[in-house]
C-alpha cells in the first residue's frame, strides 16, 4: 500500500494536541491510522514504487478516509462538506458518475405528512417506477420501496392481499392500498438500532447513515410495515440511469450489507418539491404536505375526510394516512 | 420562440375574428343547414338558470398575475375559488372560503384549439345530439348517460366558452366551474387538494390539474391499464402475520 505523501493525515505530532480532548473509539483509530501511514511512508521511501496509478492511489486514500469518518449526525458542517466532496470524487473515479450530493437540513416549522386515497389508487404502479428511477434503487435485486396491495372490496386485510398482481388494473371488485415507509413519529426501527445509524430528523423523516450501518437488520425485523430493505449484494444501477441529484441521507450510492428505506425523497421535499411517487401518480391519489401548515392540503384531508392508519394499535404514530373519497 | 409563435397565433385569431364579423351568418348556415339545426339558445340571450349553481359563480374571480410556464404549456392563472360549505360542516368553526390555486392550462394542448381556426364566427348552431363531422373523435358517453345536449355545456353564442347553468360563461381551462355544478362533492375536495393532482411542489404556489386534464369530459371514466412490473419477492410473512 502506498499513499500520496502530500495529503494531510494525523501523525504523531498532531496526536498530542488531539489527546487534550476525550478520546473515543474513532479518534483512537484515527491516531493509530496516522502511525500506520507514517510507517508506510517510511516504507515507501526505501521500497520500489508500486505499480498503482495516481487514480488508484487516490481511490484508496479516499476510501480509507471514508472508512474512518464519524457518524453524519454528529459531524460539523465542515466535516459534512469534506465527506461529501470525497463521496462525489469517489463516484467519479470508481463508477464514472457525475453526482451532486446535498446535505440540506430540515426546514424549520415543517413536519411532513402523507395521505393516500384508496378510492383513487388504481394500481398502475407508476409511483413504483418513479421511485426506482429517483432513488437509484438496485436494479439487479429489483428493490422496491413502495408496495401496492390489491384487496377485495370491503375489508382491509393485508394478510390475504396480493402485492404481486400483474394483470390489467383496476380489477373489478378490488381496491388498491400502497405502503412504503410511514415515517413514524415513534419509530421502532430507530429504537432497536444498536449503533445509532438511523434516527429521526426534525422534519419527521427517519434516515439512515449508510456508512455507519453495520447491517445487523434489527430494524428490518422491528418495522411492522415491511418498509426497510437490505442490500444483500452491491446495488447495480447503470451509469446512464443514475439520478445525479442526491442527498447524503437519501438516494446516494449504497453498498453491500446496509439497510435502506424510503425517505419521502429527502433530496426533493426539503427543497419544496413533491416526492417522486406523488409527482408520478396519474390519479392524484397521493397527497403530500406540511402537517404544521393549517392551510395545507394534507391538513384539509385530515380534518375533512375519513382517515385511518395501518396498525394503529402499535402506537408507532405513522405520518401516513389512508382516506376515501 | 414559443412566444413569437403565440403572438403570431393571437394576431391570426384576431384577424380571423374581425374578418368573420360580416361573413358570420352565411358561414354558420353553410356549416349547419337550417333544416337540421336545433336552435336552442343560439340566437337569443342565454336562458335563465334551471338549477342553482353550487360553486358560487360570483366568488370565482381571476387574479391578475404574471403568466407562469407549466408542463402543459405557457399560461396559467391563479384563481381564487370560493368553495361551498357542505351542510354537514355548518356550524363547525372550520377553515372554509376562498382557496387560492392555479390550474394547468389545458386549452393549448387540445388538438383542434383554437376553435376559431375552423369556426370563423364565434356563434355555433348546435344540432341536438348530432356531432359535426369534424368532431367524430368525440364519444358522447357522459352526455348520453345524463341526457345532456351539446348546448347544455357548450355556449352556442361563443364557440370557445362553456355554458354554466347560471348563464355565465367559462373558458375551456375553467372546467371545474362546469363539472362542479353537479359533482360538487368532488369539486369541494378538488379545491382543497383531496382530489386531483398537484403539480410543481408541496411548497409555494399551488398548481393543480383541472377536471378535464384527466377525465375526458365526454367519456370521464378512466380506462384500465397494465401496471408497472410487480416486486420480485413477496413480503416476509411471520407467524403472526
Interface residues (C-beta under 8 A of the other chain):
Chain A: X115 X117 X120 X122 X123 X124 X125 X126 X128 X129 X141 X142 X144 X147 X148 X158 X159 X163 X164 X165 X166 X167 X168 X169 X170 X226 X269 X272 X273 X274 X278 X281 X282 X283 X284 X287 X288 X289 X290 X294 X295 X296 X297 X298 X300 X301 X303 X304 X305 X323 X325
Chain B: X89 X94 X95 X185 X186 X189 X192 X193 X194 X195 X196 X197 X198 X200 X201 X202 X203 X204 X206 X209 X214 X222 X224 X225 X226 X227 X228 X229 X230 X231 X232 X233 X234 X235 X236 X237 X241
